[in-house]
Amino acid sequence: MSRQDQTPVGVLFTNLGSPDDTSTPAVRRYLREFLSDSRVIDLNRAVWLPLLYGVILTFRPRKSAEAYRTVWMDEGSPLIIYARRQVAGIQAKLDAQLETPVVVALGMRYGNPSIEAGLEELHAAGCKKVLVFPAYPQYSATTVATTFDKVSEVLEDWPEPPRLRQINRYRQDSGYIGALANSVREHWEAHGRADKLVMSFHGIPKRYVKQGDPYPRDCGETARLLAAELGLGRNDYKVCFQSRFGREPWLQPYLDETMKAWGKSDDIHTVDVMCPGFSSDCLETLEEIKEENREYFEDNGGEALRYIPALNDRDDHIEMFTRLIREELAGWV
C-alpha cells in the first residue's frame, strides 16, 4: 500500500495561546476566555465572574496590551510563531522518518488557532486516530487537564469522534533535559557563567497543590535532573516561581522577591535565568523575565540579569518532540 492510500494518523499539538493582536479588545477577548476557565481560577463562579467582568476585564486588558506590544514580533505573537515553527519541524521529521502518513495540527487552549480548529483540520485530513500533545513539560490541572477538557468538549457533539491517545508530561525525558542543558552551555560559552542560575517556573496557588496538583513535584524533578546534567551543586542554582495573580499564597520562592533581594546582595553580581516549563517564549518569559525581573535585579544593585531563551524551535527540541510522538504512536504507525 502506498503512502497516499494509507489512512493518516493525527497529532494535535497544543499550547496555552495568545491574543490575536496587541489591541485592547483582542487582549480582552483572550483574557475573558482564559480567566473564565474554572481550572485556572477555581473560585466560586458567583464571586469570581462579577469580579472578572466588573473590574478585571475593564482595567487589566489595557495594561496587558501594552506589555504584549513590548514582545510582539513582526510575524505576530512569539508563542504562536514558535509553535507554528515547532509544528512545521515535527511534520518534516515525521514525514522523513515514517511510512504511515501523520498530520500535525496546531491548537491553542485559548485564542486562535483554537483546539476546535485543530481537530477539524485533522478530521478534514481523514484522521481516525489522534494523539493530543500539550507542550507542557510538567503536569498541572491548570494547563494539561484543561486542554484535555477542551478536547472532550469539542468532540462530545461529533457523530464519530476519533480514537484518542495523549501525552500529559515529559518532565524527565532525557532529550528534554539534554536540550535544556545544551541551551545553558551555549549561553555560558557566549556570555560566560553567572554567579547563579535560576530555573523559573510558572506558579500556581498553593491551594491547588493541597488539592492534589503534582505540578511542584514535576518542577523539582526537572530542576534536579538538569542540575545533575550540568554538574551543578545545590548552591549554584535556585528554583523560583513567577507570574502570581491575586492575593492568595502561590508556590514559593517568588522570583520577583528573590531578584530584588539578590540585587542588594554583596555576593551575587550576575544571574542567568531560564524558564524550563515554557516550550516557547511568550509574554511571561520575554516581558516578565527579560524586562521586568531584570529591572528588579539591576535597579536594586545587581550587575546583570541575562535571560536564556526557551527551547523554541531548536533542532534538539524538535527532535525530542518527534521522538516522543513516535513512541506514543507505536502500534498506530
N, C-alpha and C positions, 0 to 999 in steps of 0.2 A: 504493500500500500504506500503510495506516495505521500509526502508531507501534506500536500494540498488536499488529499482525500481524508485525512485524519480529523477527528473532532478535536478542536483546540481546548486546552485547559486554561482557566483564567487565574490571574493573580490580581487582587485588589490591594494596591499599595497605598497606605493611608498615613496621614499626619494630622496635626491639630487644625491648621487652616489660617487664613489671613483675610483682612478686608480686601474688597475688590480694588480699592484705590485709597488715597490718603485724605479724601474729603470727610468732613464730619458726618454727613448722612451715611456714607459707606461704613465708617467705623461704628456708628450707632447700630446699624443693622447687624454687623458682626458681633458686637458686644451683647446685643439683645439675645441672639441665638446662643452664644457661649455661656452667658451668665444665667440663662433660663434653664440650663441643664441641671437637674437635681443631683447628678453625680458630681458636678463641680461645686455647686452651692447646695448643700442638703438641708438648709434651714426650712422651717415651716413655710409653705407657699403663701399662706395668709399674711405672714410677716414679711417675707422676702420680696414678693412680687410688687407690692406697693412701694417698697423702698427702691427696688430696681427701676421701676417705671417713673416713680415720682422724683427721685433725686439723682441716682447714679446715671441713668441714660440721658438726663438733662445736662449734666455738667462734665462727666468723665469723657465722652466721645471727643470733645474739642481738644482736651489735653492729650488724649491718646493719639489723635490725628497728628498733632504737632510732633509727637515722638516718632510716629511711623514715617513722617517726612524726612527725619534725620537718617533713616536707614534704607529708604526706598531706593531701588536700583533702576537703571534706565529701562530694564525689561519688566519691572514691576516689583512685587513683594519678594524679598530674599528667600523666604521659606518656600514659596511656590516655585520660584525659579530653580532652586536647588533640588526640590522634589521632582520636578519635571526632568531635570538632568539625571537624577538617580534612576527614574523610570526608564529613560532612554538608554542609559548604560546597562541596566539589568536586562532590558529587552534584547539589546545587541548581544550580550554574553549568552543568554539563553538560546537565542537563535543559532549561535555558533556551536553550542555545546549539546543541544538536544535534537533528537529526530522528531519527537512529538511537538507540534506547534503549541506554544504558550503565549498568551496575550496578557500583557501587563497594563493595567489601567490605574489611574491616579484618582483618589477620592479623599476629600478633606472632611473631617468631622464637622467643622463649622465653616461656612462660606463656600467658595467655589474653587475648583470643580468639586461638586458635592459627592458624597458616598453614593447617593442615588444615581447620579450621572455616571459614576464609575461602574456600578453594577449594570446599568443599562448598556454601557459600551461593551461590556463582556457578554451580555445577553445577545446583543446585535451581532457579535462575532461568533455566536454559536456555542459559547462555553456552557457546558452542563455541570462542570465541576469547578469550584472556585476556592482558592486559598486566600484568606484575609490576613494581611500582614501590616499591622500598625507599627510604624517605625519608631517605637519607644523601647530602648534597651531594658529599662526597668518597668516592672508592672505596677500600675496603680489603677484603682477603680475610676479615678478621675480622667484617665487617658485611654487605657486599653479597654476596660469594661464598657465605657460609654460608646466606644467605637463598635463593639460587638452588639450593644443595644441598638444602635442606629441601623446596622446591617439587618438585624432581625425585624426592626420596624419597617424598613423598606420592603423586605421580602414577604412580610406576612400577607400582603394582598396579591402576590404573584400567583397565577394559576399553577405553575410548576417551578418552584424555586430550585436553584442549583444545589448539588451536594457541596457541603462546606467543610473546609479544614481551616485551622487558624494557628498563628504564631502569637504567643502572648508575652514573650520577653526573650532577650538574648543577653542578659546582664553579664554572663561569664563566658560567652563564646570566645574561643581563642583568637579567631580572626578579628573580632571586635576589639578585644584588649590589645592585640598586636597593632591594629590600625591607630588606636589612641596613642600607644607608646611611640609609634613611628612619627606621629604628628608632633609629639612633645620633643623627641630627639631632633627633628628637623628644625623646630623652633629654637632649641638650645644651640644648635650648630650655627644658625643665622644670627642670633641675638645674644648668645651667652645665657648662662643659667642664673636665674634669680635666686634670692635668698630663700624664698618659699614658693612652693607650687600649691595652688588652691584648686580643688576639684569642687566646682559649684553645681549643685543640682537644684532643680525647681522644687520649691517647698510645697507642702500640703498641711492643713490643720492637724495638730496633734490628736484631736478628737477622732479623725479618720483612722489613725493608726490604732487607737484604742478599740475601734470598731472592727479591726482585723485587716486593714490595708497593709500589705507586706512591703510597701514601697521603700521605707528607710533601710530595711534589711537588704533589699536588692541593691540600693545605692552603696551600702557599706561593702557588699561583696565585690562590686565593680571597682571601688576605690582600693580595696585590699589587693586585688589581682593586678591592677595597673601599677600600684606602688611596687609590688614584687617584681613585675616585668621591668620596671625602670631601676630597680635596685635602690629604692628609697627607704630611709629609716623613718621611724614614726615622727620625728621632729622635722623631717624635710617637707612634709605636706600636711594639708588640712582639708577636711571635708566641711563645706558650708552649704547653706540653703538660701535661695533667693526668691524674689517675686511674691512675698507675702501680701495678702489682701485682707482688709478688715482688722478688727481689734482682738480677736481671739488668738491664743498662742499657736504658732506654727512650729514646724521642725526647726531645731536649732543645732549649731550656732547660726545666727543670721549673717549673711555675707556683708551687708552694708555696715552693721555694727562692728564686725571684725575688721573691715578695711579702715574704718575711722580710728579704731584703737591701734591697729598696726601702723598707721601713718604717724602716730605720735611716739612709736617705739624707737628706742636707740639702736635696737638690734636688727630691725627689718627695714631695709632700704629699697629693695626691689621685690616685686611679686609677679609671678606668672599665674594667670587664671585661665582655666579651661572648663568647659561645660559638658561632661561625658554623657549626660542624659538627653542632649539635644542632637538629633541626627542631622539637622540643618540649622544654619544660622538664621536668626529671626530677631524680632524686637527685643526679646529677653536676653539675647547674647550681645547683639551689636549696639543697642542703645543702653541697656541696663548695665552690662559689664564694661564694654569698651569705652563708654562715655560716663555714665552716672557713677559707677563704683570706682572708676579711675580717678574721678574728681574727688570722691570721698577720701581715697588714699593719699593722693598727691596734695590736696588742699590742707590736709592735716599733717603734712611734713614728709610724707613718703617721696622717694625719688622717682619711681616709675612703676606703673602697673601695665603689664603687657598682656594682651588677650591672645590666647591660642585658638585659632578658628575651629569651628565644628568640623566634623569629617566631611560633610557636604558630598561633593561628587568625586572625591579622591578615588583612585582606581582600587586601592586595597579595601576601601569601604564598599564600593560597588561589587567587588569580588566576594566579600563577606556576605552581602545581601543575596547574591546569586547562589552561593553555596547553600545558605540556609533554605532558600526556596527549593532548590533541587532536592535537598534532603527531605523536606516536608512533602514534596510531591512524589516521593517513592511509591510505586505501585500505580500511580496515575500517568506517569510518563515513562 
